[in-house]
Amino acid sequence: MATTMTPLQPGTEAAAQAAAFAIFGSDIPPIGPEDYSGSWRTTLHVIAEEWVGEGRFEQHAARTATALNELFATQERYGVGSPEALAGGSALQPLIDRCRHFGITTADLTRHGARFPES
């Protein structure tokens, strides 16, 4: 018996759930039944509000700033194109992507201790 796969369509429930996990990863806070209408599409804003209320935006900015500083130190030690620096950059990418989703800016990262190299 043949099985067919239907691709996720934008705006579907499955796409909304995938977006929630892509944006928030494993940091999705517990959602009370009063906040969950049975739809991920209407729950995404509730998750974002929980993040703000719990200070997770600030925690993420601080964690990303620390990871950036570690990457810059690795680049200084081994060189920008070194395997170590490339691996560090790959590991940092999900943190940077999440910063973009949340609107965390370079100024926010600097406020949390990121030391960007002089150009």
MOPAC internal coordinates of N, CA, C and O (Angstrom, degrees):
PM7 1SCF
backbone

  N    0.0000 0     0.00 0     0.00 0    0    0    0
  C    1.4376 1     0.00 0     0.00 0    1    0    0
  C    1.5322 1   108.23 1     0.00 0    2    1    0
  O    1.2310 1   120.50 1   -49.92 1    3    2    1
  N    1.2877 1   116.64 1   130.08 1    3    2    1
  C    1.4667 1   121.83 1  -178.57 1    5    3    2
  C    1.5138 1   110.32 1   -83.92 1    6    5    3
  O    1.2310 1   121.66 1   -35.75 1    7    6    5
  N    1.3116 1   114.44 1   144.25 1    7    6    5
  C    1.4584 1   120.51 1   177.26 1    9    7    6
  C    1.5133 1   108.09 1  -116.71 1   10    9    7
  O    1.2310 1   120.34 1   -45.07 1   11   10    9
  N    1.2967 1   116.96 1   134.93 1   11   10    9
  C    1.4666 1   119.78 1   177.06 1   13   11   10
  C    1.5183 1   108.66 1  -110.97 1   14   13   11
  O    1.2310 1   121.46 1   -33.00 1   15   14   13
  N    1.3140 1   114.81 1   147.00 1   15   14   13
  C    1.4609 1   121.54 1   177.96 1   17   15   14
  C    1.5208 1   108.10 1  -106.65 1   18   17   15
  O    1.2310 1   120.65 1   -49.38 1   19   18   17
  N    1.2853 1   116.37 1   130.62 1   19   18   17
  C    1.4546 1   120.67 1   175.64 1   21   19   18
  C    1.5261 1   107.57 1   -99.61 1   22   21   19
  O    1.2310 1   119.84 1   -56.87 1   23   22   21
  N    1.3199 1   117.90 1   123.13 1   23   22   21
  C    1.4644 1   118.69 1  -179.96 1   25   23   22
  C    1.5272 1   110.91 1   -65.24 1   26   25   23
  O    1.2310 1   121.49 1   -27.58 1   27   26   25
  N    1.3259 1   114.76 1   152.42 1   27   26   25
  C    1.4621 1   119.37 1   177.63 1   29   27   26
  C    1.5165 1   109.20 1   -66.36 1   30   29   27
  O    1.2310 1   120.72 1   -47.33 1   31   30   29
  N    1.2708 1   116.24 1   132.67 1   31   30   29
  C    1.4547 1   121.31 1   178.14 1   33   31   30
  C    1.5283 1   109.06 1   -98.70 1   34   33   31
  O    1.2310 1   119.76 1   -39.98 1   35   34   33
  N    1.3409 1   118.06 1   140.02 1   35   34   33
  C    1.4645 1   119.73 1   176.93 1   37   35   34
  C    1.5225 1   109.85 1   -56.18 1   38   37   35
  O    1.2310 1   121.03 1   -40.52 1   39   38   37
  N    1.3144 1   115.63 1   139.48 1   39   38   37
  C    1.4577 1   120.56 1   177.15 1   41   39   38
  C    1.5118 1   113.78 1    87.66 1   42   41   39
  O    1.2310 1   119.77 1   178.45 1   43   42   41
  N    1.3293 1   118.05 1    -1.55 1   43   42   41
  C    1.4585 1   119.27 1   178.87 1   45   43   42
  C    1.5175 1   110.08 1   -85.47 1   46   45   43
  O    1.2310 1   120.95 1   -15.86 1   47   46   45
  N    1.3042 1   115.79 1   164.14 1   47   46   45
  C    1.4609 1   121.38 1   178.03 1   49   47   46
  C    1.5268 1   111.10 1   -59.11 1   50   49   47
  O    1.2310 1   120.48 1   136.92 1   51   50   49
  N    1.3321 1   116.70 1   -43.08 1   51   50   49
  C    1.4644 1   120.14 1  -179.95 1   53   51   50
  C    1.5271 1   110.92 1   -63.88 1   54   53   51
  O    1.2310 1   119.92 1   140.72 1   55   54   53
  N    1.3197 1   117.75 1   -39.28 1   55   54   53
  C    1.4596 1   120.70 1   178.35 1   57   55   54
  C    1.5216 1   110.57 1   -65.71 1   58   57   55
  O    1.2310 1   120.19 1   141.37 1   59   58   57
  N    1.3282 1   117.24 1   -38.63 1   59   58   57
  C    1.4631 1   120.60 1   178.69 1   61   59   58
  C    1.5238 1   110.82 1   -65.90 1   62   61   59
  O    1.2310 1   120.24 1   138.50 1   63   62   61
  N    1.3276 1   117.14 1   -41.50 1   63   62   61
  C    1.4608 1   119.88 1   178.15 1   65   63   62
  C    1.5266 1   110.27 1   -65.02 1   66   65   63
  O    1.2310 1   120.10 1   137.51 1   67   66   65
  N    1.3319 1   117.42 1   -42.49 1   67   66   65
  C    1.4593 1   121.24 1   177.53 1   69   67   66
  C    1.5253 1   110.24 1   -61.39 1   70   69   67
  O    1.2310 1   120.16 1   140.52 1   71   70   69
  N    1.3202 1   117.30 1   -39.48 1   71   70   69
  C    1.4649 1   121.10 1   178.36 1   73   71   70
  C    1.5181 1   110.67 1   -64.18 1   74   73   71
  O    1.2310 1   120.09 1   139.58 1   75   74   73
  N    1.3176 1   117.43 1   -40.42 1   75   74   73
  C    1.4703 1   120.54 1   179.41 1   77   75   74
  C    1.5221 1   110.35 1   -59.99 1   78   77   75
  O    1.2310 1   120.19 1   134.81 1   79   78   77
  N    1.3170 1   117.24 1   -45.19 1   79   78   77
  C    1.4599 1   120.07 1  -179.61 1   81   79   78
  C    1.5215 1   111.69 1   -72.13 1   82   81   79
  O    1.2310 1   119.81 1   146.44 1   83   82   81
  N    1.3323 1   117.97 1   -33.56 1   83   82   81
  C    1.4621 1   120.50 1   178.11 1   85   83   82
  C    1.5241 1   111.12 1   -67.85 1   86   85   83
  O    1.2310 1   120.54 1   139.88 1   87   86   85
  N    1.3195 1   116.58 1   -40.12 1   87   86   85
  C    1.4610 1   120.61 1  -178.13 1   89   87   86
  C    1.5164 1   111.74 1   -78.25 1   90   89   87
  O    1.2310 1   120.59 1   131.15 1   91   90   89
  N    1.3225 1   116.48 1   -48.85 1   91   90   89
  C    1.4575 1   120.25 1  -172.05 1   93   91   90
  C    1.5208 1   113.59 1   -98.19 1   94   93   91
  O    1.2310 1   119.48 1   167.53 1   95   94   93
  N    1.3156 1   118.60 1   -12.47 1   95   94   93
  C    1.4576 1   121.20 1   179.62 1   97   95   94
  C    1.5157 1   111.25 1    58.38 1   98   97   95
  O    1.2310 1   120.86 1    40.22 1   99   98   97
  N    1.3165 1   115.97 1  -139.78 1   99   98   97
  C    1.4616 1   120.38 1  -179.16 1  101   99   98
  C    1.5235 1   111.47 1   -83.88 1  102  101   99
  O    1.2310 1   120.29 1  -176.96 1  103  102  101
  N    1.3264 1   117.06 1     3.04 1  103  102  101
  C    1.4622 1   121.09 1  -178.01 1  105  103  102
  C    1.5241 1   113.20 1   -89.11 1  106  105  103
  O    1.2310 1   119.88 1  -161.58 1  107  106  105
  N    1.3252 1   117.83 1    18.42 1  107  106  105
  C    1.4648 1   119.63 1   178.73 1  109  107  106
  C    1.5204 1   108.28 1   -68.41 1  110  109  107
  O    1.2310 1   120.15 1   -61.12 1  111  110  109
  N    1.3191 1   117.32 1   118.88 1  111  110  109
  C    1.4610 1   119.58 1  -178.88 1  113  111  110
  C    1.5273 1   110.60 1   -71.77 1  114  113  111
  O    1.2310 1   120.33 1   -21.49 1  115  114  113
  N    1.3280 1   116.98 1   158.51 1  115  114  113
  C    1.4660 1   118.81 1   175.49 1  117  115  114
  C    1.5228 1   109.31 1   -60.55 1  118  117  115
  O    1.2310 1   120.78 1   -40.76 1  119  118  117
  N    1.3005 1   116.12 1   139.24 1  119  118  117
  C    1.4583 1   121.15 1  -178.06 1  121  119  118
  C    1.5176 1   108.18 1  -113.27 1  122  121  119
  O    1.2310 1   120.98 1   -57.33 1  123  122  121
  N    1.3162 1   115.73 1   122.67 1  123  122  121
  C    1.4551 1   120.41 1   179.56 1  125  123  122
  C    1.5110 1   111.37 1   -68.35 1  126  125  123
  O    1.2310 1   120.17 1   -29.62 1  127  126  125
  N    1.3377 1   117.27 1   150.38 1  127  126  125
  C    1.4619 1   120.32 1  -178.60 1  129  127  126
  C    1.5253 1   112.87 1   -58.74 1  130  129  127
  O    1.2310 1   120.18 1   152.60 1  131  130  129
  N    1.3336 1   117.26 1   -27.40 1  131  130  129
  C    1.4664 1   119.57 1   179.19 1  133  131  130
  C    1.5305 1   111.72 1   -71.62 1  134  133  131
  O    1.2310 1   120.26 1   158.83 1  135  134  133
  N    1.3508 1   117.10 1   -21.17 1  135  134  133
  C    1.4584 1   121.41 1   179.83 1  137  135  134
  C    1.5158 1   113.04 1   -97.07 1  138  137  135
  O    1.2310 1   120.51 1   169.67 1  139  138  137
  N    1.3198 1   116.62 1   -10.33 1  139  138  137
  C    1.4625 1   120.19 1  -176.49 1  141  139  138
  C    1.5201 1   108.93 1  -109.26 1  142  141  139
  O    1.2310 1   121.26 1   -61.66 1  143  142  141
  N    1.3100 1   115.20 1   118.34 1  143  142  141
  C    1.4585 1   119.76 1  -176.94 1  145  143  142
  C    1.5241 1   112.01 1   -93.65 1  146  145  143
  O    1.2310 1   120.58 1  -169.40 1  147  146  145
  N    1.3280 1   116.50 1    10.60 1  147  146  145
  C    1.4548 1   119.90 1  -176.53 1  149  147  146
  C    1.5125 1   112.22 1    89.44 1  150  149  147
  O    1.2310 1   120.16 1  -174.17 1  151  150  149
  N    1.3207 1   117.31 1     5.83 1  151  150  149
  C    1.4570 1   121.39 1  -177.62 1  153  151  150
  C    1.5220 1   110.10 1  -133.36 1  154  153  151
  O    1.2310 1   120.66 1   -52.62 1  155  154  153
  N    1.3228 1   116.34 1   127.38 1  155  154  153
  C    1.4576 1   120.15 1   175.25 1  157  155  154
  C    1.5204 1   110.74 1   -64.69 1  158  157  155
  O    1.2310 1   120.47 1   149.23 1  159  158  157
  N    1.3294 1   116.71 1   -30.77 1  159  158  157
  C    1.4706 1   119.85 1  -177.21 1  161  159  158
  C    1.5271 1   110.75 1   -62.45 1  162  161  159
  O    1.2310 1   119.69 1   143.07 1  163  162  161
  N    1.3087 1   118.19 1   -36.93 1  163  162  161
  C    1.4679 1   120.28 1  -179.64 1  165  163  162
  C    1.5155 1   112.01 1   -90.84 1  166  165  163
  O    1.2310 1   120.05 1   175.48 1  167  166  165
  N    1.3281 1   117.52 1    -4.52 1  167  166  165
  C    1.4581 1   120.84 1  -176.44 1  169  167  166
  C    1.5219 1   112.55 1   -98.16 1  170  169  167
  O    1.2310 1   119.48 1   163.23 1  171  170  169
  N    1.3369 1   118.61 1   -16.77 1  171  170  169
  C    1.4598 1   120.44 1  -177.11 1  173  171  170
  C    1.5243 1   112.26 1   -56.63 1  174  173  171
  O    1.2310 1   119.87 1   138.20 1  175  174  173
  N    1.3341 1   117.86 1   -41.80 1  175  174  173
  C    1.4712 1   119.50 1  -179.55 1  177  175  174
  C    1.5197 1   110.90 1   -67.38 1  178  177  175
  O    1.2310 1   119.87 1   148.25 1  179  178  177
  N    1.3187 1   117.85 1   -31.75 1  179  178  177
  C    1.4706 1   121.09 1   178.01 1  181  179  178
  C    1.5195 1   109.48 1   -65.44 1  182  181  179
  O    1.2310 1   120.54 1   138.10 1  183  182  181
  N    1.3330 1   116.57 1   -41.90 1  183  182  181
  C    1.4592 1   120.46 1   178.33 1  185  183  182
  C    1.5325 1   109.82 1   -61.88 1  186  185  183
  O    1.2310 1   120.34 1   134.90 1  187  186  185
  N    1.3270 1   116.95 1   -45.10 1  187  186  185
  C    1.4672 1   120.47 1   179.89 1  189  187  186
  C    1.5190 1   111.17 1   -61.08 1  190  189  187
  O    1.2310 1   119.86 1   139.23 1  191  190  189
  N    1.3365 1   117.87 1   -40.77 1  191  190  189
  C    1.4591 1   121.04 1   178.30 1  193  191  190
  C    1.5276 1   110.78 1   -64.23 1  194  193  191
  O    1.2310 1   120.19 1   141.82 1  195  194  193
  N    1.3313 1   117.24 1   -38.18 1  195  194  193
  C    1.4614 1   120.75 1   176.77 1  197  195  194
  C    1.5207 1   110.44 1   -62.58 1  198  197  195
  O    1.2310 1   120.70 1   138.43 1  199  198  197
  N    1.3312 1   116.27 1   -41.57 1  199  198  197
  C    1.4608 1   120.13 1   178.72 1  201  199  198
  C    1.5219 1   110.74 1   -58.76 1  202  201  199
  O    1.2310 1   120.55 1   133.84 1  203  202  201
  N    1.3192 1   116.55 1   -46.16 1  203  202  201
  C    1.4650 1   120.16 1  -179.51 1  205  203  202
  C    1.5270 1   109.44 1   -63.41 1  206  205  203
  O    1.2310 1   120.73 1   132.39 1  207  206  205
  N    1.3130 1   116.22 1   -47.61 1  207  206  205
  C    1.4636 1   120.80 1  -177.40 1  209  207  206
  C    1.5146 1   113.37 1   -61.70 1  210  209  207
  O    1.2310 1   119.97 1   147.10 1  211  210  209
  N    1.3133 1   117.66 1   -32.90 1  211  210  209
  C    1.4563 1   121.26 1  -178.70 1  213  211  210
  C    1.5277 1   112.86 1   -89.01 1  214  213  211
  O    1.2310 1   119.96 1   178.46 1  215  214  213
  N    1.3135 1   117.68 1    -1.54 1  215  214  213
  C    1.4577 1   120.75 1  -179.37 1  217  215  214
  C    1.5223 1   113.59 1    76.04 1  218  217  215
  O    1.2310 1   120.63 1  -161.12 1  219  218  217
  N    1.3177 1   116.40 1    18.88 1  219  218  217
  C    1.4587 1   118.85 1  -177.23 1  221  219  218
  C    1.5181 1   112.81 1   -70.91 1  222  221  219
  O    1.2310 1   119.34 1   152.66 1  223  222  221
  N    1.3272 1   118.86 1   -27.34 1  223  222  221
  C    1.4599 1   120.02 1   175.70 1  225  223  222
  C    1.5239 1   109.19 1   -60.82 1  226  225  223
  O    1.2310 1   120.94 1   132.88 1  227  226  225
  N    1.3354 1   115.80 1   -47.12 1  227  226  225
  C    1.4683 1   120.41 1  -179.85 1  229  227  226
  C    1.5256 1   110.48 1   -63.44 1  230  229  227
  O    1.2310 1   120.26 1   137.82 1  231  230  229
  N    1.3174 1   117.12 1   -42.18 1  231  230  229
  C    1.4649 1   120.57 1   178.74 1  233  231  230
  C    1.5271 1   110.59 1   -61.79 1  234  233  231
  O    1.2310 1   120.73 1   138.54 1  235  234  233
  N    1.3341 1   116.21 1   -41.46 1  235  234  233
  C    1.4600 1   119.52 1  -179.06 1  237  235  234
  C    1.5241 1   110.53 1   -67.03 1  238  237  235
  O    1.2310 1   120.26 1   139.11 1  239  238  237
  N    1.3252 1   117.11 1   -40.89 1  239  238  237
  C    1.4665 1   120.13 1   178.12 1  241  239  238
  C    1.5261 1   110.38 1   -61.86 1  242  241  239
  O    1.2310 1   120.13 1   137.14 1  243  242  241
  N    1.3275 1   117.36 1   -42.86 1  243  242  241
  C    1.4684 1   121.00 1   179.32 1  245  243  242
  C    1.5244 1   110.99 1   -65.13 1  246  245  243
  O    1.2310 1   120.19 1   136.89 1  247  246  245
  N    1.3284 1   117.24 1   -43.11 1  247  246  245
  C    1.4680 1   121.47 1   179.80 1  249  247  246
  C    1.5293 1   110.20 1   -63.89 1  250  249  247
  O    1.2310 1   120.21 1   139.98 1  251  250  249
  N    1.3338 1   117.21 1   -40.02 1  251  250  249
  C    1.4611 1   121.00 1   179.87 1  253  251  250
  C    1.5235 1   110.45 1   -68.55 1  254  253  251
  O    1.2310 1   119.96 1   140.03 1  255  254  253
  N    1.3356 1   117.68 1   -39.97 1  255  254  253
  C    1.4661 1   121.28 1   178.55 1  257  255  254
  C    1.5265 1   110.36 1   -60.63 1  258  257  255
  O    1.2310 1   120.26 1   137.22 1  259  258  257
  N    1.3128 1   117.11 1   -42.78 1  259  258  257
  C    1.4660 1   121.35 1   178.47 1  261  259  258
  C    1.5264 1   110.55 1   -63.19 1  262  261  259
  O    1.2310 1   120.26 1   135.59 1  263  262  261
  N    1.3333 1   117.11 1   -44.41 1  263  262  261
  C    1.4629 1   120.95 1   179.65 1  265  263  262
  C    1.5304 1   111.34 1   -64.37 1  266  265  263
  O    1.2310 1   120.20 1   142.15 1  267  266  265
  N    1.3277 1   117.22 1   -37.85 1  267  266  265
  C    1.4689 1   120.49 1   176.84 1  269  267  266
  C    1.5229 1   110.70 1   -62.45 1  270  269  267
  O    1.2310 1   120.52 1   134.48 1  271  270  269
  N    1.3387 1   116.61 1   -45.52 1  271  270  269
  C    1.4655 1   120.30 1   179.76 1  273  271  270
  C    1.5258 1   110.89 1   -60.89 1  274  273  271
  O    1.2310 1   120.64 1   141.10 1  275  274  273
  N    1.3381 1   116.38 1   -38.90 1  275  274  273
  C    1.4654 1   120.06 1   177.99 1  277  275  274
  C    1.5253 1   110.61 1   -65.38 1  278  277  275
  O    1.2310 1   120.28 1   140.32 1  279  278  277
  N    1.3362 1   117.08 1   -39.68 1  279  278  277
  C    1.4589 1   120.53 1   178.55 1  281  279  278
  C    1.5249 1   110.77 1   -64.59 1  282  281  279
  O    1.2310 1   120.37 1   135.25 1  283  282  281
  N    1.3363 1   116.90 1   -44.75 1  283  282  281
  C    1.4605 1   119.88 1  -179.82 1  285  283  282
  C    1.5268 1   110.69 1   -62.75 1  286  285  283
  O    1.2310 1   119.82 1   141.75 1  287  286  285
  N    1.3334 1   117.95 1   -38.25 1  287  286  285
  C    1.4694 1   121.28 1   177.44 1  289  287  286
  C    1.5261 1   110.61 1   -65.17 1  290  289  287
  O    1.2310 1   120.41 1   140.10 1  291  290  289
  N    1.3237 1   116.82 1   -39.90 1  291  290  289
  C    1.4666 1   121.19 1   177.61 1  293  291  290
  C    1.5164 1   110.39 1   -64.39 1  294  293  291
  O    1.2310 1   120.32 1   138.43 1  295  294  293
  N    1.3344 1   116.99 1   -41.57 1  295  294  293
  C    1.4578 1   120.76 1   178.70 1  297  295  294
  C    1.5269 1   111.21 1   -62.99 1  298  297  295
  O    1.2310 1   120.40 1   140.18 1  299  298  297
  N    1.3310 1   116.84 1   -39.82 1  299  298  297
  C    1.4641 1   120.23 1   177.81 1  301  299  298
  C    1.5293 1   110.85 1   -65.94 1  302  301  299
  O    1.2310 1   120.81 1   139.97 1  303  302  301
  N    1.3222 1   116.05 1   -40.03 1  303  302  301
  C    1.4643 1   121.20 1  -176.28 1  305  303  302
  C    1.5266 1   111.57 1   -72.26 1  306  305  303
  O    1.2310 1   120.09 1   133.53 1  307  306  305
  N    1.3325 1   117.43 1   -46.47 1  307  306  305
  C    1.4672 1   120.86 1  -171.97 1  309  307  306
  C    1.5222 1   114.73 1  -109.62 1  310  309  307
  O    1.2310 1   120.00 1   165.85 1  311  310  309
  N    1.3276 1   117.60 1   -14.15 1  311  310  309
  C    1.4605 1   121.28 1  -176.48 1  313  311  310
  C    1.5157 1   110.68 1   104.73 1  314  313  311
  O    1.2310 1   120.98 1   -29.79 1  315  314  313
  N    1.3350 1   115.73 1   150.21 1  315  314  313
  C    1.4578 1   121.60 1  -174.48 1  317  315  314
  C    1.5254 1   112.00 1   -62.40 1  318  317  315
  O    1.2310 1   119.47 1   139.88 1  319  318  317
  N    1.3099 1   118.61 1   -40.12 1  319  318  317
  C    1.4646 1   121.35 1  -176.45 1  321  319  318
  C    1.5173 1   114.59 1   -92.51 1  322  321  319
  O    1.2310 1   120.34 1  -172.16 1  323  322  321
  N    1.3222 1   116.96 1     7.84 1  323  322  321
  C    1.4679 1   120.29 1  -177.28 1  325  323  322
  C    1.5302 1   111.56 1   -67.61 1  326  325  323
  O    1.2310 1   120.35 1   -23.81 1  327  326  325
  N    1.3311 1   116.93 1   156.19 1  327  326  325
  C    1.4754 1   119.29 1   176.95 1  329  327  326
  C    1.5290 1   112.40 1   -57.86 1  330  329  327
  O    1.2310 1   120.46 1   143.48 1  331  330  329
  N    1.3242 1   116.73 1   -36.52 1  331  330  329
  C    1.4661 1   120.45 1   179.80 1  333  331  330
  C    1.5272 1   111.52 1   -64.47 1  334  333  331
  O    1.2310 1   121.09 1   136.11 1  335  334  333
  N    1.3473 1   115.52 1   -43.89 1  335  334  333
  C    1.4638 1   120.00 1   179.83 1  337  335  334
  C    1.5292 1   111.00 1   -68.85 1  338  337  335
  O    1.2310 1   120.28 1   141.58 1  339  338  337
  N    1.3186 1   117.06 1   -38.42 1  339  338  337
  C    1.4595 1   119.79 1   178.69 1  341  339  338
  C    1.5324 1   110.83 1   -65.48 1  342  341  339
  O    1.2310 1   120.48 1   140.25 1  343  342  341
  N    1.3207 1   116.69 1   -39.75 1  343  342  341
  C    1.4673 1   120.02 1   177.04 1  345  343  342
  C    1.5225 1   110.49 1   -64.96 1  346  345  343
  O    1.2310 1   120.47 1   138.70 1  347  346  345
  N    1.3387 1   116.70 1   -41.30 1  347  346  345
  C    1.4621 1   120.30 1   177.60 1  349  347  346
  C    1.5158 1   111.82 1   -62.97 1  350  349  347
  O    1.2310 1   120.42 1   140.23 1  351  350  349
  N    1.3206 1   116.80 1   -39.77 1  351  350  349
  C    1.4632 1   120.71 1   177.61 1  353  351  350
  C    1.5143 1   112.19 1   -65.23 1  354  353  351
  O    1.2310 1   120.54 1   140.90 1  355  354  353
  N    1.3221 1   116.58 1   -39.10 1  355  354  353
  C    1.4720 1   120.18 1   178.11 1  357  355  354
  C    1.5249 1   111.10 1   -65.62 1  358  357  355
  O    1.2310 1   120.71 1   139.89 1  359  358  357
  N    1.3187 1   116.25 1   -40.11 1  359  358  357
  C    1.4702 1   120.32 1   179.56 1  361  359  358
  C    1.5286 1   110.95 1   -67.85 1  362  361  359
  O    1.2310 1   120.34 1   150.08 1  363  362  361
  N    1.3267 1   116.95 1   -29.92 1  363  362  361
  C    1.4581 1   121.67 1  -178.70 1  365  363  362
  C    1.5261 1   113.09 1   -78.48 1  366  365  363
  O    1.2310 1   120.10 1   155.67 1  367  366  365
  N    1.3127 1   117.41 1   -24.33 1  367  366  365
  C    1.4603 1   121.61 1  -173.47 1  369  367  366
  C    1.5272 1   114.21 1   -53.94 1  370  369  367
  O    1.2310 1   118.64 1   135.03 1  371  370  369
  N    1.3489 1   120.20 1   -44.97 1  371  370  369
  C    1.4747 1   118.35 1   178.56 1  373  371  370
  C    1.5325 1   113.07 1   -61.21 1  374  373  371
  O    1.2310 1   120.07 1   145.37 1  375  374  373
  N    1.3315 1   117.47 1   -34.63 1  375  374  373
  C    1.4615 1   120.17 1   177.42 1  377  375  374
  C    1.5269 1   110.64 1   -65.62 1  378  377  375
  O    1.2310 1   120.73 1   136.82 1  379  378  377
  N    1.3332 1   116.21 1   -43.18 1  379  378  377
  C    1.4647 1   121.14 1   179.09 1  381  379  378
  C    1.5316 1   110.24 1   -64.37 1  382  381  379
  O    1.2310 1   120.63 1   137.42 1  383  382  381
  N    1.3297 1   116.41 1   -42.58 1  383  382  381
  C    1.4658 1   119.91 1   178.94 1  385  383  382
  C    1.5165 1   110.82 1   -59.70 1  386  385  383
  O    1.2310 1   120.29 1   137.85 1  387  386  385
  N    1.3217 1   117.04 1   -42.15 1  387  386  385
  C    1.4548 1   120.21 1   179.84 1  389  387  386
  C    1.5318 1   110.20 1   -66.89 1  390  389  387
  O    1.2310 1   119.91 1   144.06 1  391  390  389
  N    1.3322 1   117.78 1   -35.94 1  391  390  389
  C    1.4673 1   120.38 1   175.76 1  393  391  390
  C    1.5294 1   109.94 1   -59.09 1  394  393  391
  O    1.2310 1   120.78 1   137.66 1  395  394  393
  N    1.3174 1   116.12 1   -42.34 1  395  394  393
  C    1.4731 1   119.51 1   179.38 1  397  395  394
  C    1.5241 1   110.65 1   -62.49 1  398  397  395
  O    1.2310 1   120.41 1   136.53 1  399  398  397
  N    1.3308 1   116.82 1   -43.47 1  399  398  397
  C    1.4683 1   120.54 1   179.25 1  401  399  398
  C    1.5217 1   111.19 1   -59.48 1  402  401  399
  O    1.2310 1   120.70 1   140.18 1  403  402  401
  N    1.3302 1   116.27 1   -39.82 1  403  402  401
  C    1.4602 1   120.88 1  -174.98 1  405  403  402
  C    1.5187 1   113.39 1   -88.22 1  406  405  403
  O    1.2310 1   120.13 1   170.77 1  407  406  405
  N    1.3438 1   117.35 1    -9.23 1  407  406  405
  C    1.4598 1   119.67 1  -178.76 1  409  407  406
  C    1.5192 1   113.27 1    79.97 1  410  409  407
  O    1.2310 1   120.12 1  -157.70 1  411  410  409
  N    1.3301 1   117.38 1    22.30 1  411  410  409
  C    1.4670 1   121.32 1   176.46 1  413  411  410
  C    1.5226 1   107.29 1   -76.02 1  414  413  411
  O    1.2310 1   120.43 1   -55.68 1  415  414  413
  N    1.3227 1   116.78 1   124.32 1  415  414  413
  C    1.4591 1   122.44 1  -173.56 1  417  415  414
  C    1.5261 1   111.79 1   -98.21 1  418  417  415
  O    1.2310 1   121.39 1    -7.91 1  419  418  417
  N    1.3321 1   114.94 1   172.09 1  419  418  417
  C    1.4628 1   120.99 1   175.09 1  421  419  418
  C    1.5208 1   109.77 1   -60.20 1  422  421  419
  O    1.2310 1   120.33 1   141.58 1  423  422  421
  N    1.3328 1   116.98 1   -38.42 1  423  422  421
  C    1.4724 1   120.48 1   178.21 1  425  423  422
  C    1.5324 1   110.47 1   -62.02 1  426  425  423
  O    1.2310 1   120.25 1   139.75 1  427  426  425
  N    1.3381 1   117.13 1   -40.25 1  427  426  425
  C    1.4688 1   120.26 1   177.26 1  429  427  426
  C    1.5291 1   110.48 1   -62.43 1  430  429  427
  O    1.2310 1   120.64 1   137.14 1  431  430  429
  N    1.3250 1   116.39 1   -42.86 1  431  430  429
  C    1.4640 1   119.98 1  -179.80 1  433  431  430
  C    1.5231 1   110.89 1   -65.67 1  434  433  431
  O    1.2310 1   120.63 1   140.49 1  435  434  433
  N    1.3296 1   116.40 1   -39.51 1  435  434  433
  C    1.4654 1   120.24 1   177.49 1  437  435  434
  C    1.5263 1   110.12 1   -63.31 1  438  437  435
  O    1.2310 1   120.64 1   138.85 1  439  438  437
  N    1.3214 1   116.39 1   -41.15 1  439  438  437
  C    1.4672 1   120.88 1   177.81 1  441  439  438
  C    1.5283 1   111.52 1   -60.63 1  442  441  439
  O    1.2310 1   120.76 1   152.24 1  443  442  441
  N    1.3183 1   116.15 1   -27.76 1  443  442  441
  C    1.4728 1   120.83 1   179.21 1  445  443  442
  C    1.5206 1   112.80 1   -94.59 1  446  445  443
  O    1.2310 1   120.38 1  -168.09 1  447  446  445
  N    1.3347 1   116.87 1    11.91 1  447  446  445
  C    1.4530 1   120.27 1   171.81 1  449  447  446
  C    1.5095 1   116.97 1   104.58 1  450  449  447
  O    1.2310 1   119.27 1  -178.88 1  451  450  449
  N    1.3172 1   119.01 1     1.12 1  451  450  449
  C    1.4766 1   119.90 1   177.74 1  453  451  450
  C    1.5203 1   108.65 1   -65.70 1  454  453  451
  O    1.2310 1   121.02 1   -48.77 1  455  454  453
  N    1.3172 1   115.65 1   131.23 1  455  454  453
  C    1.4619 1   121.12 1   178.25 1  457  455  454
  C    1.5246 1   107.49 1  -112.67 1  458  457  455
  O    1.2310 1   121.26 1   -81.03 1  459  458  457
  N    1.3311 1   115.20 1    98.97 1  459  458  457
  C    1.4613 1   120.62 1  -178.75 1  461  459  458
  C    1.5283 1   108.80 1   -77.53 1  462  461  459
  O    1.2310 1   120.45 1   -40.67 1  463  462  461
  N    1.3363 1   116.74 1   139.33 1  463  462  461
  C    1.4740 1   119.36 1   179.94 1  465  463  462
  C    1.5299 1   111.45 1   -65.32 1  466  465  463
  O    1.2310 1   121.58 1   -30.02 1  467  466  465
  N    1.3072 1   114.58 1   149.98 1  467  466  465
  C    1.4687 1   119.71 1   176.62 1  469  467  466
  C    1.5188 1   108.05 1   -70.73 1  470  469  467
  O    1.2310 1   120.58 1   -39.93 1  471  470  469
  N    1.3262 1   116.50 1   140.07 1  471  470  469
  C    1.4748 1   119.97 1  -179.65 1  473  471  470
  C    1.4831 1   110.97 1   -85.49 1  474  473  471
  O    1.2310 1   120.10 1   180.00 1  475  474  473

